[in-house]
């Protein structure tokens, strides 16, 4: 799926999935689950639009895709205006006047205008006390005549507009050789239909047929910096664990959109490598999102070597071991090995393994693999909150982990 298509689809699906749900348990989670989903979607796309506005150089704000197309700056002006309108209709409120805003603002003024539009939108949506499925509203698109439509349809049309608007900004950026920033934070992960912060379309493939579901993953805790919560093996479907897997990768994935998971992992970040840019960050217990995986290697043809090809009893060097978790409200990754997290996607990743160690994968039995990053190993920590093409290195840390996956 292309990057732009993913942006459009994920925003609309975030709202329409709840609107289309008639399951009592879905509606029982909140007195107003649809408007809350709409708020989450609005914040997500608002952040994306603001980051795109910031990332586009001032000199290219005058770029237009064709003689009859709006410039990048004009697109932002229109998005701000439409955001005011859509939110006032959905929330049935009057937003503050924008009469004093400049008609041809600078980049900084436009970024501020977009920020204010989505800020005021969120404030208006907070005041909506419940879902209004029986209501209808007068709604106009693209300066056409206003017609009366169901309130729920107004939500979907608004989300669709923002997704399309962000797609246009993204295409303008790509036409000028810029990668649109990703949003990788708690809450955005599930809405993005994307558990990582990759960008672009996937290029890697597994000739053996892809990942398989495993039965359990067990950490060895004593002496290691990445440890379990002491509650025994992690199993799919238990305690918030979404998957334990083997095949081209071996590891686990756990995620909670709201609240905390019943399971956790501990990541000791108190031991930065001296002379590097890292600082002690303490011992972090992660209960929101965590993923650990190891890969053998990906070839120049983008084919991923399957762990099923490792003979029983053999140990191989892993090109990539990574641990993903939330830190300071953003997705972070500990990268071990030369093969970068996000390498399987078309947009380049700034994550790298320079100056890191290398872990191993051992196939102990036909259905059992052991991943080991021994004590004294070095990983590099990256903040992924702007996506892999814009990942920020936070320095190198001493890390170690050891886990066993049983198929």
C-alpha positions in Angstrom: 0.0 0.0 0.0 1.5 3.4 -0.9 2.3 6.0 1.7 -0.3 8.4 0.5 -3.0 5.7 0.2 -2.2 4.6 3.7 -2.7 8.2 5.0 -6.1 8.5 3.3 -7.4 5.1 4.3 -6.3 5.1 7.9 -8.0 8.4 8.8 -11.3 7.6 7.3 -11.3 4.1 8.7 -10.6 5.4 12.2 -14.0 7.2 12.3 -16.2 5.0 10.0 -15.3 1.8 11.9 -17.0 3.0 15.0 -19.9 4.7 13.2 -20.6 1.4 11.4 -20.4 -0.6 14.6 -23.6 -1.8 16.2 -22.0 -4.1 18.7 -23.2 -3.2 22.2 -19.8 -3.8 23.7 -18.2 -1.3 21.3 -20.8 1.4 22.3 -20.5 0.5 26.0 -16.9 1.5 26.2 -17.8 5.2 26.3 -20.9 7.4 26.4 -19.8 8.9 23.1 -17.4 6.6 21.3 -18.0 8.1 17.9 -17.2 11.7 18.8 -14.2 10.5 20.8 -13.0 8.5 17.7 -13.5 11.7 15.6 -11.5 13.7 18.1 -8.6 11.2 18.0 -8.7 11.2 14.2 -8.9 15.0 14.0 -5.9 15.4 16.3 -3.9 12.8 14.3 -4.5 14.4 11.0 -4.0 17.9 12.5 -0.6 16.9 13.7 0.3 15.5 10.3 -0.8 18.7 8.5 1.2 20.9 11.0 4.3 18.7 10.6 4.0 18.8 6.8 3.7 22.6 6.9 6.8 22.9 9.1 8.8 20.4 7.0 8.2 22.2 3.6 10.8 24.8 3.0 9.6 28.4 2.8 10.9 28.7 -0.7 8.6 26.0 -1.9 5.4 27.3 -0.3 4.7 28.9 -3.7 4.9 25.5 -5.5 1.8 24.4 -7.4 1.3 21.1 -9.2 -0.2 22.8 -12.3 -1.3 26.1 -13.6 -4.8 25.7 -12.2 -3.8 24.1 -8.9 -3.4 25.9 -5.5 0.0 26.6 -4.2 1.2 24.8 -1.0 0.4 27.9 1.0 -3.0 28.3 -0.5 -3.7 24.6 0.3 -2.9 25.3 4.0 -5.2 28.4 4.0 -8.0 26.3 2.6 -7.5 23.5 5.1 -7.6 26.0 8.0 -10.8 27.6 6.6 -12.5 24.2 6.0 -11.4 22.9 9.4 -13.2 25.9 11.1 -16.3 25.1 9.1 -16.4 21.3 9.6 -15.8 21.5 13.3 -18.5 24.2 13.8 -21.0 22.0 12.0 -20.1 18.7 13.7 -19.9 20.4 17.2 -22.8 22.7 16.5 -20.8 25.6 17.9 -19.4 28.9 16.7 -15.6 29.1 16.5 -13.7 32.3 17.1 -13.6 34.8 14.2 -10.6 34.7 11.9 -11.3 38.1 10.4 -8.0 39.6 11.5 -5.8 36.9 10.0 -3.7 38.0 7.0 -5.0 36.9 3.6 -1.5 36.1 2.3 0.4 35.0 5.5 4.0 33.9 5.9 5.0 30.3 6.6 5.1 30.9 10.4 1.6 32.6 10.3 0.2 29.8 8.3 1.5 27.1 10.6 0.0 29.1 13.5 -3.3 29.4 11.7 -3.5 25.6 11.2 -2.5 25.0 14.8 -5.2 27.4 16.0 -7.9 25.8 13.7 -7.3 22.3 15.1 -6.9 23.5 18.7 -10.2 25.3 18.5 -11.8 22.3 16.8 -10.7 20.0 19.7 -12.1 22.4 22.2 -15.4 22.4 20.4 -15.5 18.6 20.2 -14.8 18.3 23.9 -18.0 20.2 24.6 -20.1 17.7 22.6 -21.8 15.6 25.3 -22.9 12.6 23.3 -23.2 11.0 19.9 -26.0 12.4 17.8 -27.1 9.7 15.4 -30.7 11.0 15.2 -29.6 14.5 14.3 -29.1 16.1 10.9 -27.0 19.1 10.0 -26.7 21.5 7.0 -23.4 20.8 5.3 -21.6 22.2 2.3 -18.6 20.9 0.5 -16.2 22.9 -1.7 -18.3 26.1 -1.5 -21.3 24.3 -2.9 -24.9 24.7 -1.6 -25.6 23.4 1.9 -27.8 20.4 2.1 -29.2 18.6 5.1 -27.4 15.3 5.9 -27.2 12.9 8.9 -24.8 14.1 11.6 -22.7 10.8 11.2 -22.2 11.5 7.5 -20.8 14.9 8.3 -18.2 13.3 10.5 -17.1 10.9 7.7 -17.1 13.7 5.0 -15.0 15.8 7.3 -12.5 13.0 8.0 -12.4 12.2 4.2 -11.6 15.9 3.4 -8.7 16.0 5.9 -7.3 12.8 4.6 -7.4 14.0 1.0 -6.0 17.4 2.0 -3.0 15.7 3.7 -2.5 13.5 0.7 -2.3 16.6 -1.5 0.3 18.2 0.8 2.2 14.9 0.8 2.2 14.8 -3.0 3.5 18.4 -3.1 6.2 17.5 -0.7 7.3 14.4 -2.6 7.3 16.4 -5.9 10.0 18.5 -4.2 11.9 15.5 -2.8 10.6 15.7 0.8 9.2 12.8 2.7 6.0 13.7 4.6 6.5 13.3 8.4 4.9 10.3 10.2 3.0 10.5 13.5 4.2 7.8 15.8 2.8 8.2 19.3 0.4 6.3 21.5 -3.1 6.6 20.1 -1.8 7.1 16.5 -0.4 3.6 16.2 -3.7 1.8 16.1 -5.4 4.6 14.1 -2.6 4.4 11.6 -3.1 0.7 11.0 0.6 0.6 11.5 2.5 -0.7 14.5 5.8 0.8 13.4 6.8 4.2 12.1 7.8 3.1 8.6 7.1 5.3 5.6 6.5 4.4 2.0 5.5 1.1 0.5 6.9 -2.3 1.7 9.6 -3.8 -0.5 10.7 -6.9 1.4 9.2 -10.3 0.9 9.6 -13.8 2.4 10.0 -16.6 -0.2 8.9 -19.1 2.5 5.4 -17.5 2.8 5.5 -14.9 5.6 5.3 -14.9 9.4 3.8 -17.6 11.4 2.0 -17.4 14.8 4.0 -18.9 17.6 2.6 -20.2 20.9 4.8 -18.3 23.4 7.9 -16.2 24.1 9.8 -16.3 27.3 12.5 -13.8 28.5 15.5 -14.8 30.5 15.6 -12.0 33.1 18.6 -12.4 35.4 21.5 -10.3 34.2 19.8 -8.7 31.2 18.7 -5.1 30.6 15.5 -6.0 28.7 13.4 -8.1 30.9 9.9 -9.5 31.4 7.4 -8.5 34.0 7.9 -11.8 36.0 4.6 -13.2 35.0 5.9 -16.0 32.8 5.6 -16.6 29.1 3.9 -14.1 26.8 1.2 -15.8 24.7 -0.9 -14.4 21.9 -4.3 -13.1 23.0 -3.3 -12.9 26.7 -2.7 -9.7 28.7 -2.7 -7.5 25.6 -0.2 -9.5 23.6 -1.3 -9.3 20.0 1.2 -11.7 18.4 4.1 -14.0 19.0 5.7 -14.9 15.7 8.4 -16.7 13.8 9.4 -17.1 10.2 11.5 -14.2 8.7 11.3 -12.5 12.1 11.0 -13.9 15.6 9.5 -11.9 18.5 6.4 -10.5 20.0 4.0 -7.5 19.7 1.8 -6.0 22.5 -0.3 -2.9 22.3 -3.0 -1.0 24.3 -4.9 1.8 22.6 -6.1 3.1 25.9 -5.1 2.4 29.5 -2.3 -0.1 30.3 -1.6 -3.6 29.3 -1.8 -6.4 31.7 1.7 -7.4 30.6 4.8 -5.3 30.5 8.5 -5.4 29.8 11.3 -3.6 31.5 14.0 -1.7 29.6 17.1 -0.5 31.5 18.3 2.8 29.9 20.5 3.8 32.8 23.8 2.9 31.1 24.7 5.1 28.2 28.0 4.5 26.4 30.6 7.0 27.8 31.6 9.7 25.3 28.4 9.3 23.2 25.3 11.5 23.3 23.2 9.3 25.5 22.2 10.2 29.0 20.9 8.0 31.8 17.1 7.6 31.3 16.3 5.3 34.1 14.7 1.9 34.2 11.6 2.0 32.1 8.6 -0.3 32.7 6.5 -0.3 29.5 2.8 -1.1 29.7 1.4 0.6 26.6 3.2 -0.7 23.5 6.2 -3.0 23.1 7.6 -5.1 20.3 10.8 -7.0 20.1 12.0 -8.9 17.0 15.1 -10.4 15.4 15.9 -10.9 11.8 18.6 -13.0 10.1 19.1 -10.8 7.0 17.4 -9.2 4.0 19.2 -9.8 0.7 19.9 -7.2 -2.0 16.8 -8.5 -3.9 14.7 -7.6 -0.7 14.1 -11.3 0.0 14.1 -12.0 3.8 16.0 -15.0 4.9 13.6 -17.3 6.8 14.6 -18.6 10.2 13.1 -21.9 9.0 16.3 -22.2 6.8 18.5 -22.4 9.9 19.5 -26.0 10.6 18.6 -27.3 14.0 21.5 -26.7 16.4 23.0 -23.9 14.4 23.6 -20.3 15.6 23.7 -17.4 13.1 24.6 -13.7 13.5 21.4 -11.5 13.3 21.7 -8.5 11.1 18.9 -6.9 13.1 17.6 -7.0 16.6 15.2 -4.3 17.8 13.1 -3.4 20.8 10.3 -0.9 20.3 8.5 0.8 23.2 6.9 4.1 24.2 9.1 6.7 25.9 8.2 10.4 26.6 5.0 9.8 24.7 6.7 8.7 21.5 7.7 5.4 19.9 11.4 4.6 20.4 13.5 1.7 19.1 16.7 0.2 20.4 18.6 -0.9 17.3 21.2 -3.6 17.4 23.1 -4.7 14.3 23.8 -3.3 10.8 20.4 -3.8 9.3 18.2 -0.7 10.0 14.7 -0.8 11.4 12.4 0.4 8.6 14.8 -0.8 5.9 11.9 -2.7 4.2 10.1 0.4 3.1 10.6 2.6 0.1 11.3 5.8 2.0 14.8 5.9 3.4 15.2 5.4 7.1 17.6 7.5 9.2 17.8 4.7 11.8 21.2 2.9 11.6 23.3 0.5 13.6 26.6 2.2 13.4 28.7 1.5 16.5 26.3 -1.2 17.7 26.9 -4.8 18.5 25.3 -7.9 16.9 23.0 -10.4 18.4 22.5 -14.1 17.5 19.6 -16.4 16.7 20.0 -20.1 17.5 17.6 -22.8 16.3 17.6 -25.1 19.3 14.9 -27.5 18.0 12.6 -27.8 15.1 10.0 -25.5 16.7 12.3 -23.4 19.1 14.5 -20.3 18.5 16.7 -18.4 21.0 17.6 -14.8 20.5 20.6 -13.5 22.4 22.2 -10.1 22.8 24.8 -10.8 25.5 25.8 -8.5 28.4 28.1 -5.7 27.3 26.4 -5.3 23.9 25.7 -1.8 22.5 22.5 -0.6 20.9 21.5 2.8 19.5 18.3 4.5 20.8 16.1 6.3 18.2 13.1 8.5 18.7 10.7 7.5 15.9 7.9 10.0 16.6 8.3 11.8 13.2 8.7 8.5 11.3 11.7 6.5 10.3 12.9 9.0 7.6 13.1 11.6 10.3 14.1 9.4 13.3 16.4 11.1 15.9 19.3 9.3 17.5 19.4 9.7 21.3 22.8 8.0 21.6 24.2 4.5 22.3 23.4 2.4 25.4 24.6 -0.8 26.9 21.9 -3.4 26.4 21.3 -7.2 26.7 18.4 -9.5 26.2 17.7 -13.2 25.8 14.4 -14.8 24.8 13.1 -18.1 23.5 10.2 -18.5 21.1 8.3 -21.8 20.7 6.2 -22.4 17.7 
